[in-house]
Amino acid sequence: MDEFLTTPQGLCGTDDAATTTPSSPSSIVAHSSQTSPATSTLAQISADIAKITANMLTRKDKVKMVAELRAVIREEITAVRRDLTALEQCVDDLEVDRLQNAQYRLAAELATGRQGNILLDLRRQVEDLDNRGHRKIAHSHNKCQN
């Protein structure tokens, strides 16, 4: 009996009774007495089916796997939402900075334009003063000569 319990069995066993593990009392009976090849093959198929069904997932296993998968997906979705929220905040900050920079640029352009006009007025005034000075010098020089 120990021989049946300790011998490993593959899915496709042989007809040798020493290398197969019976999975039910009927297969033990089939191996212990003289059996026909059809009965021996049937016992082997029964053992193979028993081993396959023992390794199959149960409904409880499947439900547990689905629940674990859902938990992982929820965690991933939460992480993606967190990342999207952070990115949205960065985009909002960039848009505010862009608007402020546009306002600063416009203010700088206006100030530069005003400064250009002031410089033009100052140049005209300097030229006018220079011209008046030249005329005054020429006029006083003419008076001295007369």
Buried (B, 14 or more C-beta within 10 A) or exposed (E): EEEBEEBEBEEEBEEEBEEBBBBEEEBBEBBEEEBEEEBBEBBBEBBBEBBEEEEEEEEEEEEEEEEEEEEEEEEEEEEEEEEEEEEEEEEEEEEEEEEEEEEEEEEEEEEEEEEEEEEEEEEEEEEEEEEEEEEEEEEEEEEEEE
